[in-house]
């Protein structure tokens, strides 16, 4: 094995030893109404009373740090509307990601990676999200090293990928890709002859919706390759991962249609917590998604790394696996590596 590959694998293993993730829904409030929203699908979001006491969140994240969590994945509805909880996580857990729509700027003293959602160019963004927020999000996070814009590809926005990559380049921020994953509720509503319209199911029908066909995946792949060729400093993505996530049968399903080999489900450390700080007893941290259609980048990239780890023993698969892990590191850790490493090595005082 070449020395460079050996060094890269050593770095990968060193980082992997330090990563212990868990997911946290920290608020049930949002200022957008996205078609097919994961959080507000069905009645999941309405079953739990949101914990609002700041001291409770401080104690909660302190206990999570003691449990060994080193990477906090903060979601919700919209975490930027609950900054005190984001700051409480930052005070105790050394690395993390905040999944945000970008309409509220997260203060600079919080150093977590920020994944800012994009759903297309302006008109499509307004159609699918209930408001065109692209310009505001790009303005809020221009040239912010924490920011990574996440373009969720759906059947309606493939032709708008390149303009949004250029917009990210113009604003000095990077971009990666995600694929729309329909919830069980969304799929049921599409099949219903007279589905009720809601804030989160406004326009979709059997003839016009967000679900990607095999032809859509192929067309998206062609555009992604162009984007990576033309804007290599802006696009953060792995084509090896794309090969895996766009194939048929990404996950092995049990008799109930639940994925057996999803990293969100089989990682003993990883737990999902709800807005009342209780641990979710549902199948994963995205329980509303139909597992047979799940291609969310958060759980799927982790699943690739875990399930394909055996490939590092095979010369043919070693470079692909290492490439995907390096991409995961850029996407989820970014500039937090030194803080994470120092925390694990015990070089930081408690609390952080």
LINSUL-V663385 format. One record per run of one state. SS is the DSSP state (a for helix, b for strand, c for the rest). FROM is the first residue (numbers start at 1). LEN is the number of residues. Records with the same first field share a line. If there is no record, write none. Layout:
# LINSUL-V663385
SS=FROM-LEN, FROM-LEN
This chain:
# LINSUL-V663385
c=1-2, 17-4, 26-18, 47-7, 68-3, 76-3, 82-1, 93-2, 101-12, 119-3, 130-4, 142-5, 154-4, 171-3, 180-3, 192-6, 199-2, 202-3, 206-2, 209-5, 231-4, 236-3, 246-7, 254-5, 260-3, 267-5, 274-5, 280-9, 290-1, 294-3, 308-1, 314-1, 345-8
a=3-14, 44-3, 54-14, 79-3, 83-10, 122-8, 134-8, 158-13, 184-8, 214-17, 239-7, 263-4, 291-3, 297-11, 309-5, 315-30
b=21-5, 71-5, 95-6, 113-6, 147-7, 174-6, 183-1, 198-1, 201-1, 205-1, 208-1, 235-1, 253-1, 259-1, 272-2, 279-1, 289-1
